[in-house]
């Protein structure tokens, strides 16, 4: 069987199985291409329409090996990133396994495209990646700001084991420090920039998550009744850890309504992302000082 036909068959099998995507790809075809090329040890950026690749004949052993992987994706519904133990964010490769959430934060775009820099008086020298997971945002922060030292914090020690693998693989152990911390409780403080992709999925949404997302650590996803359980105490403590001129960049996914209900007096800057302009917000220390967060407890979900 030729490569293009095997990819087509894999795509059809994924579509028939009603798989859910969002852990590196957004559709069945891209997922099939990723897994087939990865199993065949081919570069993921090749043009599979070129005859040298499209017409490549798979051996019987290759058909069996790739077919087994495709079947595993269907039967287990584990994200492809867990099957390959590799995820990509802004063109950077990261190790990943079930100990940490698959990296996909839109804060990565803000770092890569410089959307944060206009709101800072100078490039940050001290950065905190709160809820670091596998340390992808900590690493991207270190790459974006070569003169900065980055603290990467998470309450989950298993996730920090994955973070340590990535920090070592990217040769950043001298510039990234890992901390076990419940929110801001055990971080050094005095940051020019804090980036945070916290657990923010509200209770109703958690109950409707498909198997692919349930394969991830619930600790990294579940945000309580309205998704703001972690964010409330974090916001209250945030001004104390920001330097003058510092800023928080916070991802809240599709929970803007709940965020605004929880913090009615805040007026954040909403940063553009490829999925919309209300998923990632920025608050400077001046904004915190001018309008200290007034916390509203949840009442209902939507």
PASEDO-229745 format. One record per residue (C-alpha): residue in three letters; x, y, z. Coordinates in steps of 0.2 Angstrom, whole numbers, padded with zeros to 4 digits, always signed. Layout:
BEGIN
ALAXYZ;...
END
This chain:
BEGIN
UNK+0000+0000+0000;UNK+0006+0017-0004;UNK+0008+0031+0009;UNK-0005+0042+0002;UNK-0018+0028+0003;UNK-0013+0023+0020;UNK-0015+0041+0026;UNK-0032+0042+0017;UNK-0038+0026+0026;UNK-0032+0031+0043;UNK-0041+0048+0041;UNK-0057+0039+0036;UNK-0055+0027+0051;UNK-0053+0042+0063;UNK-0069+0051+0055;UNK-0079+0035+0057;UNK-0074+0034+0075;UNK-0079+0052+0079;UNK-0062+0056+0088;UNK-0060+0073+0096;UNK-0044+0083+0092;UNK-0036+0099+0099;UNK-0020+0091+0106;UNK-0009+0097+0092;UNK-0021+0095+0077;UNK-0038+0100+0073;UNK-0045+0087+0061;UNK-0044+0069+0056;UNK-0032+0071+0041;UNK-0019+0081+0051;UNK-0020+0068+0065;UNK-0018+0054+0053;UNK-0003+0062+0044;UNK+0005+0066+0061;UNK+0004+0048+0067;UNK+0009+0039+0051;UNK+0024+0050+0048;UNK+0029+0049+0066;UNK+0028+0030+0066;UNK+0038+0029+0049;UNK+0051+0040+0057;UNK+0048+0053+0043;UNK+0050+0072+0045;UNK+0033+0079+0050;UNK+0035+0094+0039;UNK+0037+0084+0022;UNK+0025+0088+0008;UNK+0015+0071+0007;UNK+0008+0076-0010;UNK+0026+0075-0018;UNK+0027+0058-0028;UNK+0043+0053-0018;UNK+0032+0052-0002;UNK+0014+0050-0008;UNK+0019+0034-0019;UNK+0031+0027-0006;UNK+0026+0008-0004;UNK+0024+0003+0014;UNK+0032-0014+0018;UNK+0021-0027+0027;UNK+0030-0023+0043;UNK+0027-0005+0042;UNK+0008-0007+0038;UNK+0007-0018+0053;UNK+0016-0005+0064;UNK+0007+0010+0058;UNK-0009+0001+0058;UNK-0007-0004+0077;UNK-0004+0014+0081;UNK-0019+0020+0072;UNK-0030+0007+0080;UNK-0023+0012+0097;UNK-0028+0030+0094;UNK-0046+0024+0091;UNK-0048+0011+0104;UNK-0040+0021+0119;UNK-0045+0039+0113;UNK-0028+0045+0121;UNK-0022+0061+0113;UNK-0009+0058+0099;UNK+0003+0068+0109;UNK+0003+0055+0123;UNK+0005+0041+0110;UNK+0020+0050+0102;UNK+0026+0058+0118;UNK+0029+0073+0108;UNK+0020+0090+0107;UNK+0024+0105+0097;UNK+0020+0123+0102;UNK+0026+0138+0091;UNK+0037+0127+0081;UNK+0046+0121+0097;UNK+0046+0102+0102;UNK+0042+0096+0120;UNK+0042+0079+0128;UNK+0025+0075+0135;UNK+0016+0060+0144;UNK+0001+0058+0155;UNK+0009+0066+0170;UNK+0006+0083+0162;UNK-0007+0092+0152;UNK-0004+0092+0133;UNK+0004+0110+0130;UNK-0008+0120+0119;UNK-0009+0137+0128;UNK-0012+0153+0117;UNK+0000+0162+0128;UNK+0013+0154+0117;UNK+0007+0165+0103;UNK+0008+0181+0114;UNK+0026+0177+0118;UNK+0030+0173+0100;UNK+0022+0188+0092;UNK+0027+0201+0105;UNK+0009+0205+0110;UNK+0015+0207+0129;UNK+0030+0218+0126;UNK+0020+0234+0122;UNK+0013+0233+0140;UNK+0029+0232+0149;UNK+0041+0246+0152;UNK+0056+0235+0148;UNK+0059+0217+0143;UNK+0057+0206+0158;UNK+0072+0200+0168;UNK+0062+0189+0180;UNK+0047+0179+0174;UNK+0036+0166+0183;UNK+0026+0152+0173;UNK+0013+0148+0186;UNK+0004+0131+0183;UNK+0019+0126+0172;UNK+0014+0108+0168;UNK+0027+0102+0156;UNK+0036+0119+0157;UNK+0032+0123+0139;UNK+0028+0141+0143;UNK+0043+0143+0154;UNK+0054+0137+0140;UNK+0046+0149+0127;UNK+0047+0163+0139;UNK+0066+0159+0141;UNK+0068+0159+0122;UNK+0058+0175+0120;UNK+0068+0184+0134;UNK+0086+0178+0133;UNK+0091+0189+0148;UNK+0077+0183+0159;UNK+0077+0170+0173;UNK+0061+0160+0174;UNK+0053+0152+0189;UNK+0041+0137+0184;UNK+0029+0132+0197;UNK+0016+0119+0199;UNK+0007+0110+0213;UNK+0008+0093+0204;UNK+0025+0085+0207;UNK+0022+0073+0193;UNK+0020+0087+0181;UNK+0036+0094+0187;UNK+0045+0078+0183;UNK+0040+0081+0165;UNK+0045+0099+0166;UNK+0062+0094+0172;UNK+0064+0083+0156;UNK+0060+0097+0145;UNK+0071+0110+0154;UNK+0085+0098+0152;UNK+0082+0094+0134;UNK+0082+0112+0130;UNK+0098+0115+0140;UNK+0090+0129+0151;UNK+0093+0122+0168;UNK+0104+0137+0172;UNK+0089+0149+0168;UNK+0074+0140+0173;UNK+0070+0135+0191;UNK+0057+0123+0195;UNK+0046+0125+0211;UNK+0032+0115+0219;UNK+0019+0128+0224;UNK+0001+0129+0228;UNK-0003+0144+0217;UNK+0009+0158+0223;UNK+0012+0151+0240;UNK+0030+0145+0238;UNK+0037+0156+0224;UNK+0051+0169+0227;UNK+0041+0184+0220;UNK+0046+0201+0213;UNK+0042+0197+0194;UNK+0042+0208+0179;UNK+0030+0195+0171;UNK+0019+0181+0176;UNK+0011+0170+0163;UNK-0002+0158+0169;UNK-0013+0144+0160;UNK-0022+0138+0176;UNK-0036+0125+0178;UNK-0051+0135+0172;UNK-0064+0123+0165;UNK-0081+0125+0174;UNK-0090+0111+0182;UNK-0103+0109+0168;UNK-0090+0109+0155;UNK-0079+0096+0164;UNK-0094+0084+0165;UNK-0096+0085+0146;UNK-0077+0083+0141;UNK-0073+0069+0129;UNK-0062+0055+0132;UNK-0047+0063+0124;UNK-0047+0077+0137;UNK-0052+0066+0152;UNK-0035+0057+0148;UNK-0026+0072+0155;UNK-0024+0076+0173;UNK-0040+0083+0180;UNK-0030+0094+0192;UNK-0024+0104+0177;UNK-0041+0106+0170;UNK-0055+0108+0183;UNK-0058+0125+0190;UNK-0073+0122+0201;UNK-0091+0127+0199;UNK-0088+0142+0187;UNK-0069+0138+0183;UNK-0062+0152+0194;UNK-0058+0142+0210;UNK-0039+0143+0207;UNK-0040+0160+0199;UNK-0049+0169+0214;UNK-0035+0167+0227;UNK-0021+0169+0214;UNK-0028+0186+0208;UNK-0029+0192+0226;UNK-0011+0188+0229;UNK-0004+0193+0212;UNK+0000+0212+0216;UNK+0012+0207+0230;UNK+0023+0196+0218;UNK+0023+0209+0203;UNK+0037+0222+0202;UNK+0032+0240+0198;UNK+0028+0240+0179;UNK+0025+0221+0180;UNK+0011+0212+0172;UNK+0001+0196+0173;UNK-0004+0186+0157;UNK-0018+0174+0161;UNK-0027+0162+0149;UNK-0045+0158+0154;UNK-0051+0149+0138;UNK-0069+0151+0135;UNK-0073+0157+0152;UNK-0073+0176+0149;UNK-0091+0177+0156;UNK-0087+0168+0172;UNK-0071+0179+0174;UNK-0080+0195+0172;UNK-0093+0190+0184;UNK-0080+0184+0197;UNK-0070+0201+0195;UNK-0083+0214+0190;UNK-0072+0229+0193;UNK-0057+0223+0182;UNK-0054+0230+0165;UNK-0040+0219+0157;UNK-0032+0220+0141;UNK-0038+0206+0129;UNK-0024+0199+0119;UNK-0027+0193+0101;UNK-0025+0174+0098;UNK-0028+0163+0083;UNK-0044+0157+0091;UNK-0051+0174+0096;UNK-0048+0189+0106;UNK-0056+0184+0123;UNK-0046+0169+0128;UNK-0030+0178+0135;UNK-0030+0193+0146;UNK-0016+0205+0153;UNK-0017+0215+0169;UNK-0002+0227+0174;UNK+0002+0230+0192;UNK-0005+0248+0189;UNK-0022+0240+0184;UNK-0022+0230+0200;UNK-0017+0245+0211;UNK-0031+0256+0202;UNK-0044+0243+0204;UNK-0040+0230+0217;UNK-0049+0214+0213;UNK-0066+0213+0221;UNK-0070+0194+0221;UNK-0088+0188+0218;UNK-0092+0170+0222;UNK-0100+0159+0209;UNK-0119+0157+0209;UNK-0123+0147+0194;UNK-0114+0140+0178;UNK-0118+0143+0160;
END
